[in-house]
Structures are given as C-alpha cells and as structure tokens.
Amino acid sequence: MSSESNSSGDNSIAMIKRGEEDEGNDKRGGWKGRLDFILTCIGYAVGLGNIWRFPYLCYKSGGGAFFIPYFIFLLLCGYPLFFLEASYGQFSSLSPITTWRMSPLFKGVGVGMVMVSGLVCVYYNVIVAWTLYYLFMSFRAVLPWSQCGNDWNTENCVDGSERIVTNSTQSNYTTLNSTNIMSNISQYVISANGSITHLSAKTSPSEEYWENHVLELSGGIEEAGIIRWPLLLCLILAWFFVFLCLFKGVKVLGKVMHFAAPFPYLVLLVLLIRGVTLPGALEGIKFYVLPKWEKLGEFQVWGDAALQIFYSVGMGWGGIVTMASYNKFTNNIYRDALIVPIINCGTSIFAGFVIFSVLGFMAHQTGSSIEDVVSQGPGLTFVAYPAAVAKLPISPLWAVLFFLMLFTIGVDSQFGMVETCITAFLDTFPKTLRSRRVLVSAIACTIECLLGLPLITQGGIYVLQIIDWYCASFSLMLISLTEVLVIAYVYKTDRFMSDIEFMIGFRPHAIWIYLWKFITPAVIVFIWLFSVITLGPVTYDGRSYPQWAIIFGWCLGVSSVIPIPALIIYQILRERGSLRQRVIKLMKPSEQWGPSVQEDRDRYYKHLNLQKRMDLTARQIEDDDDMEKHMFLPTTEKSSMPV
C-alpha cells in the first residue's frame, strides 16, 4: 500500500513538473515562418571561414581535386552530425544543456558546446567590428588604403606609381615588373617624396593601412598598448546590433534573417559578375579550380578537407541544437538537414570564384603571380582583397558592397552563437529568467563586449589569434565524438530513430544508424588526431609567442572539455544508491525527457509503452519457439543439453 502511494506521489510530482515546463515552453516561442529555421541555419553555418579560408585551402590543396575529399567528409561527417543535432534539438525543444535530459550523466557535453560558443563570440564580434570600420572608411572618394603618403605610411610603402632605378644604369622605369632589369643588379624604388627603398623591403598601402592605422600593431603580445578608440566604437555598435536582433527572441531574428541570409549571395553574385569581366580574372579562376590530382595522395589535403567540413557546417557549437529547438515538433527536420549543409558547402565554392577572379585581376595589374597575392584569414579580407578592390573603377562602391557583405555574413553567424548562450540560460532557469529575456540579452552582450576589450588594443590581434588557434580546434571534436557515441550506444540508435519517426511521421533510411555508430565516430577520431598532430605552437605573421601565452591558449582550449568529466563525477556523487545503480540511472532518460508540448508528450509515452509491449511479445514468441524446438529434439540431443 505504501509503495502504491509513493509511486502515485512521484507521478503527481512528475506531472506537475511537466505542466510547469509545458507552460514555460509556451512562453519560449518559436519560428513564425516555415523558412525561418532554414534561413537562420544557413546564416549561422555560412561564416567568414567560407570567404577567407576555403578558397585558400582549395588552391593550396589541389584546386578542383580538393572538392573530392571535401564532399566525402560532408557525406560521412557533416550530414550525420547536422541531422543528429537538429533532430534531438527539435524533439526536445530545449537548449544544448537541458536537452541532455536524454542522458543526464553527459550533461557536460551541452555545457561544453555553450562554452565554445561563448568564447568564440568574444573574438568573432571583434572581426565584425573591423569589418564595420572598413565599411565606414569606404564611403570616401579615394579609399584610404589605395595609396601611400598618409600619416601611417612608412618609407617602405609602394603603391605602383614609383620609379625603379638600378645601381648600374640609374635608368627610370614606370612599373615595378620591368623585365629590363637583370636579376644580379640591385633594384631600388624612388617614391614621390624622394625616399629610396630596396624592392625586397617594400610593403603595400593596404598592408600598412591594416597594421599601422587600423590595428596600430605592437611588437608582440607582451606589448598590449592602448585601446583603439575607433575600434571600440565599432565593437559597441556591433554588439548593439546583435542585441537589437536577439532581445525579443527568434520571432524577431527570423524576420531579420529573411534579409540577412540571402543578401550576401546577392552581393557575391554582383561581385562575381564584375570580377569575371576584369582582365586576368580567368587566370585566377583557373588557378582556383584546375585540379592537381597528385595532391590527393597527401595526408594533409584530406585532413584539411575534414577539418574545414567540421568547422563550416557548425557541429559541436550548440547552434544547430538551439535553432532546431524552436521548430514545430512535426517539422520535417530530415528535409531541412539535407538542404542546409549542401548550401553551406556550395557557398564556399561560389565564394572562391568571387575571390580568385579579383585576385587574378590584381596579379595581372601588378605583374605578380597569383601565389604572391593570395592569402587567407584577415590577410585576405583586410589586405589582399581591399588592395584589389582599390584598383577597380568606382572602387568605393565595390569596397562598400564587399564589406557590407562581410558584415552581414559575420553577424549572421554571431546571432546563432549568442542565441545559443542566451537560450541555454533561459532554459536552465526558466522560472527566473524566461520572463526577463531583454535583461538577460543585455547582460550577455555587455559581458561579451567587455571581454572583447583586450582584443582591440594595439596588441589585441595577438590575443585574438590565441583564442582562434586553441578554442575551436581539438575541443570541438571531443565534444562531438562524445555526443554521437552517447546517442549511438547509451541512448541507442534504435530508440533515436524511433523518436525521429514519431516526430516526422516516417523512419529515415537505416544507413544513418551505421553512420552514427561506426563511420562518423571513426571520421571524428581521424579529424581530432589530425588536428592535434598539426596544431603547433601559436604564431602570428611568423612571430612566435612566449611560453605563458601558449599555456594560456591550451587552458582556454581544454576549458570547454573539462565540463564533460567534471559533471559526470558531480552527477554520480549527488545521486543515491551503489555506484552501478547511480551510473545506470543517470545514463537513462530522466522523467522530464520528451516533447515539450503536453499533447505530444502524452502521445510519445503511449508510443513508448506500445513499443515495450511489442518488444515483450516478440521476446515471448522467440522463447516459445525455442521451447518448441527443445521439446521436439531427438532423445540423444535432449540428454546432451545442460540441465
């Protein structure tokens, strides 16, 4: 009798909790339009790496041949992880932390995701602030990085209008690529003010504008210097823009993304049309896409392809889980999960044509080879490409379009990462914080902005490089590996597939089970090993860092992985029973796990009970068949069987 009353009491408490959560989820909100989720995911996944990293990797790794390992890893790792995260995010309608009610022992996976997003947000918006600064500086008749003779330029600055003289003939030349100068004769540049510079020491106006004016770059991380006030204003503006789009939740964000997601594609198309009409553009595009098949035999190429897929699709950050959690429960997430990754990868390839058409033009104009002008990272977006744009007719127009596109791409990804952090807090403390979303958003944006202040000092880019180098590298792979292994072997793929079938109305192909259980974990281990093996000490522009800075970087990188074992230990210690009982209980889904809407939850538990009865019946039939076989065995065989 007492056990019955206890169980009924437990059920009552569980129902009260579910009712409270259901009410909380009504306040949580969701996407208003059918395209809101897809557009937001595209904006989140398509980031600055698609513009400044993929084209360089493609050229370096064999041109068009690089597409082969790139798409192989998309199929083996990108698609399975995206579908996995989007599915359990939509099923639970919860953030990356609270969704681990499916297996509470591994709650640290969600905490790690949120920590990675929070750390990357700090420096990502600094890059957006740089973009804003360049955008504002583009509204001029003459682009400030197009010529020498400014306060920030040195006597080494060369913009192409100088004369070259040799120490033998003292002949004047009007271009820097003259073939009349023999290689064994010293060459010098005479600028307009009469200063003489050896050609080996020359620097471009765009490079000096970036280092001497925008950054006012110091000699190393030990020399922090002062805050760059123009960059501080741009950083505040960037965070204010993020706050305006997120303080009301996804109902505003969804509307913003109807413009913010397609706009970069429009600008990229305009830039491509302009780029392919320039002299030298075809050579640049050939350099980008012509395959070098021998490169496929290099381990580095396959590792780079796997790493690029891992970063660009957005697995392990928590953003996919967060965005999917705002979907309707019956949304066809299978269809969406097939659309978003391929659009993301297609964007990378498309952006490569835009970049290399203009770099080909720049190489043609300067008489240089494309290897001399191509770059990656900030060197491409803030030095090489602006230098190329400065040589175009009506250059301010193209500069405005380019940096407006970069700003839009940057804040699209920033929206996803910041929303991941905000939603995590709101879902973890729904009673206290959900009604105070505006305040939570303001506090989150303010804290992230303050954390970004060291990155806009004169030595700030050295700090930014540390965060970028260590925070989003090996830790992401470990988080994703734990995630897929727990769902495959603890929660079980059969139940996970059954949940998806219950949610979308049909069962996806069984190939996904094999991918989640065997192939994708193996690929992640390969990517992790490649990342660790190739991850040397952090450097910036060839400058090495002191030992304390490298240790600081490793601490940042490990910080997002520590919650996984730490919370496993904490959860076990606070649970009751023997060690085995605690672990088994914490590995099973909690009573709060399931769809958020009460009607869907009731149907789900009926569905689970029906499945249990069917499994039990199937086992009984198997047992009866075994007994029948045993009864009709010959006497000799019966006697040989163990009693």
Disulfide bonds with the S-S distance in Angstrom:
Cys148-Cys157 1.94
